[in-house]
Amino acid sequence: MKTTKKLLAMALAAAMVVTAFAGCSGNNDTSSADSTSSASSEASTSSDASTSDESSATEDDGTIHPMRIVQPGTLCPDYETGMAAVNEKLKEDGVNIEVSVTRIPWDAYAEKLNLMLTTGEEFELLHVMQDVKNLSAIAGMGAISSIHDSIQNYPDLYNKFSETEWLGTLYKGEEYAVPCYWRSFDNTMSYIDYRTDIAEKVGYDEFPDTTEDIIDLMKKSQDEILNETGMKAYTWFHQNQDTAHWLHRSYDTYPFYVENSLGLCLIRQDGTVDSFYESEEFKKDANTYYEMYQAGLIDPDILNRDSQKKYDDAKFGAMLPSQTFDPATGVTMQENGVEGAEVKWVEAFGDDIPDMIYTYVQNLNAISATSEDPESGLKFLNWLYASEENHDLFHYGIEGTHYTKTGDHRIEQVKGD
């Protein structure tokens, strides 16, 4: 199964472009936390308005329209209070929508989302994570609508993103979503996180640059963590359907990209597309993970285990080098009594291997084809990006009630029992 149609490969690569409205994260560094709007605080500081600039949008009759958002995760504590404040602010700013959020637990998100899309459930704004279900797949099934014409009514929102970022929203030549500025994805498919404090204890001052040594680090780290915490740590994918992207930098055939939501297509640098499961690269991945599984480095019940387990264990120090987590996990460990814990994000197999940018926009917000008022989603995003005040209210809640500011772009959450 092979084709040399470069245009097809480029279209696939462009389409396979994912966490906008971030869940209730424990990350206190607001400059990197929320994937919907890390840029909004910067891009909107020139705007004094906490309004949505209705003059740039289409006229309406003043009717309050529902603006229902579907996202992964679970609702924050005191969600109702926070959302009431958001809707009050929208009303004050003359934006005739009422926002509500439906969150689907991570371990059921892909399945529940498919069900919602195929049954035509009504809502307005869908958060597209392209490593779960990419934009072209959702647009191809008619579940989201083109915003090519309507986005022109919101120049302020449009100008929040670069031309390159808008290219990542195209399906059949038209924009089908609003990008979520998050971070550069030049090393997203090759990173791995590990506890540097544990690595140093077991003799690795630097992250190793061979597969054999990485597996050795995992084995020794597992023993050390078990001795320290009494918990058996494992290595994890971000999601079970992910492919072992971190291994790919070690292959002679790199750079190439394996489409992440299904893992079926392998797109090579020269524009050819192969079946990943029939490739030599997949065989190498499978052999390495079989060795790791036999060594007890992978949870023996990984297919049935609630995905939340890896995060719960990591909070208390039990994590091996993995394709998930982030450096803030080390801070969480320290808060839970794991002294000296430190987590670092590195690219596997050294800096001399080129980075591959497979997308400039991983997460997007799209308008559901079932929406009663398709433009209400754009009205909301236009309002959200209009000011830092709006952004902080939606993402963090009410200042003084749900969080306090501790510095530039930093907050401390107010936590109850």
N, C-alpha and C positions, 0 to 999 in steps of 0.2 A: 504494500500500500504506500505508494509514493507519488508525489506530483511535484513538478518544478514550476508551478505557477506562482511566481513571486508576488503578483498582486494579491492572490488569495492569502498567501502567508502574511503579507503586510496587513491585509484587512483583518485577519485573525488576530495578529499581534496587537493591532490597534484596538480591536474590540475587547480583547481580554484584559481589559484594563483593571479597591474596595475601600472607614467606619465612621460614618459621618456622625450623626448625633451620638456621641460616645455615651456609654452607660455611666452609671454612678461610679466613676473611677476613684481609686484611692490615691491617684497621682496628684500631688499638690503643686507640681510645676505646670501652671496653666499655659505656658508657652508651648508645650508639646503634648498636651493631654487630649484635646477634643478634635477628632478628625473632621468634624463638620466645619470648624471655623478657627483653626489656629491662625489663619491669616486675617480673620475679621477684625481682631483687635488692632492689627497693624494697618490694614487697608482702610478701616473706617474711622481712624482717629481724626482724619481731616473733616469728617462729617459731624457737625454738632447735632444733627437731627436725630431724634429718637423716633421719627416718623418714617413711614414707608415711601414718602414722596408720591402720593397718590396721583399727582399730575402726570407722572410718567407712565402710569398704568391705565388700563382701560377703565372707562366709567362704569359705575355700578349704581344700583338703586338704594343702597343702604342696608339691604338685607344681610343679616349675619349668616355666613355660610360655614358649615363644619369643615375643619381642616385636620383630617385624621392621618397621623403618621404611624407607619409600621417600621419597627426597628428590632434588632436582636437584643437579648438581655432581659433584665428584670427591672421593674419600676423602682425608683428611688423611694426610700422612706419619706413620708410627708409629701408624696407626689401631688396630692390634691391641693395642698396649700400653695406649693410652688406654681402649679399650673394655673391656679386661680389668679395669682399675681401676674403671670404672663398674659392671660386673657384680659385682665384689667388694663394692663399697659397697652395692649393692642387696641382696646377700645378707646383709650385716651388719645392714641396716635391716629385714630380714624381709620384703622385697618379692619374691615368688616368681616373678620373671620373669628372662629372659636377653635382653639387648638386642643387636641387630645392625642395621647400617645398610646399605642398598643405595643407591648414588648413581648417577643416570643423567646423563651429560654434557648440558650445557645445550642444545647444538645438536640433540640427539636426544630431549629430554625429552618434548615434547608427543606425538611419534609413539610412543615406547616406552611412555609412560604409557597411551595409548589401547589399545595392544596388551595390556598387562598387565590392564587393566580388562575388556576384552572376552573375554579367555581365562580369566579367573577365577583368575589366579595368587594363591597364598596369601601374605598378609602381614597385619600388624595395623594399622599406623599410616601414613596417607597424608598427606603435606603438600600442602594445597590452595593453589595460587596462582591467584587468580581472574582474573588477566590471561592465564593460560595455558589453564585449563579451570575454569570457575566451579562453585561448590558445587551450584547447582541442576541443572546439566548432569550432574554426577557422580552426584548423588542420584537424578536422574530415570532414569538407566540402571541403577539398582539396585546400584551399585558400592560404596556406603558405607551404614552402618547408622545409624538413629536412636539418639541417646544420651539421649533425653528421660527415660527411666526410670532408666537406670544412673547418670547424672550426679548424681542426688539422693544417691547413696551417697558422694559426695566433696564435701561442703560447703566445705571449705577451698579446693579447686580452683575450684569454682563462684564463690566470693566473690572470687577474684583479678581478676574482670572485672566491668565495669559492666553494668547492665541494657541499655543501648544497645548495648554490644559483643555481648551475647548475641543481640540482635535480628538481628545480621548473620549468625547461624548457622542461622536458621530455614529450613526447607523444609516446606511444607504444615503450618505451625504447630508443628513440632517441631524441637528442636535436633539438628543433624546433625554438629556439629564443635565443638571447643574453640577459641576465638579465640586468635590470637597477637598479643599487644600489641606494636606496633612503633612507630608514630608517627602523628600526625594526617595524614589524607589530604585536607585541605581544599585543598591546592594540588598534589596529585600529578599531576593531569592537565594542568597548565598550566606546569610548571616546565621550565627549560632550564639546562644547565650550560655554563660557558664559562671560558676562561683569561683572567682579568682582566689578568694581566701582559702578555699578547700584545695584548689589546684596547687597552690604554693605549699600547702602542708604535705601533699603527696609527691612533691618533687617537680612540679611544672610551673616555672616562673613565667613562662609565656605559653600561649595556646599552641599546641603541637600542629605541625603542618603535614602530617601523613595520617591516613585513615587508621593504620595500625596503632599509632600513638594516641589518636583521639579515643579509640576504643579502650586502650590501656588507661587513659585518664578517667574515662567513665567508670571502669571497674574499680580503680583505686578510690575515686570520689565516693562511689556507692558504699564501699566499706567504711570510709571515714565518716560519712554522714550517718550511717547506721550506728556507728560507735558513739557519735555525738548526740544524736537525737532519738535513737531507738526506732527511726522510721526508715523504710527502704525506699530510696529515691529511684526514679526512672527517667529515661529520656523520652521526650514527647514531640510529636508534630503539633503544629498549631491546631490543625484539625486532622481527623483520621484520613480524609481523602487527599490530603496534601501529598506531594511527592518529595523525595529527599533532595531538594534543590541544593542544600549545602554540600552534598557529595559531588555535584556535577562539575564544580570548579576543578576537581582533580582529574577529570577525564580529558583525554587528548582531543576529543571531538568538541569540547567547549570552545566558544560560547554557543549555547542553544537554550531554548525555553520550552518547558513543558506546561501547557495550559493547565491552570490550577484547579478549576472548579470540577472538572471530570478527570483530568489527567490522561486524556485520549490522544491529544495531538502534540507531537514534538516538532517545533519549528526551528530550523537551523539558520545559521547566520547567512548562508547563501540563498535563502528564500525557499528551500524545499521543506515539505511537510511530510513527516513520517508518522506511522502508528507507534505510539510510545510503548505499548505493551508487547510489540513485536521487535523492539529495538535492542541492541546490545547494551545500551545505557540502562534500560530497565532491568536487564539480567544482572548487571553490576550492582544496581541499587538493591535488588532482591537478595543477592548473595551476602551483601554487607549486613542487611537488616536481619537475615536469618542467623548470621553469626552473633549479632547483638542479642537477638531473642534467645538463642541457646545459652548465652552467657548470663541471662537474667537481667539484662539492662532495659528491657521493655516489659511493661506491665502484662502479665500473662492473660489478663482479662480485658485487654485494651479495647476490644470490639464492643463490650457490654458496659464498660465503666462510664459513669457520668463524667462528661468532660470537665465538670467543675472540680473533680478530684485533684487534677494536676495543679490547679491554682491553690486549692486548700492546703495541699501538701507543701507547695513551694513557700507559702506564707511562713512556715515554720522550719524552713531550711532544706527541705527534701526535694532537690532538683538536680538532675544531671545536665550536662550540655544538651541543649534542646533547640528546636526550631519554634520556640514560643517564648513567652515572658518578655521582660525588658529590664533595663538597669534599675528601674524603680522598685523591682521585686526585692532587691537587696535592702532598700530602705524599709520595706514592709517587714522583712525578716528581722531587722534590728528592732523595729517597734514591737515585735512579738518575742523579744528576748534572745534572739540569735546574735550574740556579740560578734562584732567584726565581720559580719556577712557583707559581701560585696558581689554584685552581679555585673558582668561586662558583656557588651555586644561586640562581636568580632566577625570578620569575614573568614570563613574557613579556607585553609590552604594558602594563606599569605596575601600580601598586597601587590605582588608582581603580576597577578592574573587580572586581566581587564574586568571591570565591572560591566554588567549588561543592564541597560535600562529597557525594560519591556513595556513600561507604561509611564505616562506622566500624571495619570489620575486613576487611582486604585478604587476610591470610593466615590459614589455619586448619589444624588437625590433625584428621583424620577417621578413624573406625574402618572398616577395610575389611570389606566384606560377606563376604569369604572367610576371615576370621580364625578360627583354631581356638578362640581364647579372646578374644572381643570386648572383655572388660573389662580385658585386660592393657594395652591402650593407655592407658586412663584411670589405671590404677595407676602406669604410668610417668610420665605428665604430673603426677599428684598428687605423686609423689616429686620430680620435677624442680623444681616450683614450691615445694616445702616449705622449701627453704633455699638461701641463696646458695652454700653449699658444694657442694650437688648441682648447681646450675646451672653453676657454674664448672668443675666436673669434667667434665661432659658436653660443654660448649661449648669449653673451652680446654685440657683435658687435665690433666695432673698438675703441680701447682705445683712449681717448681724443676727440673722436667724439660722441660716444654713451654712454660712461661711463668713470668715473675716479675711480681709486683705492683709497680707504680711509683707508686701513689697511689690515692685513692678512685675506684673503678670504672675504673681504668686499668691496663693490663698491657703488658708487652713480651714478644713471642713469642721463644722460643729457636729460632733457625733454624740448620740445618746447612748443608752445602755447597750 
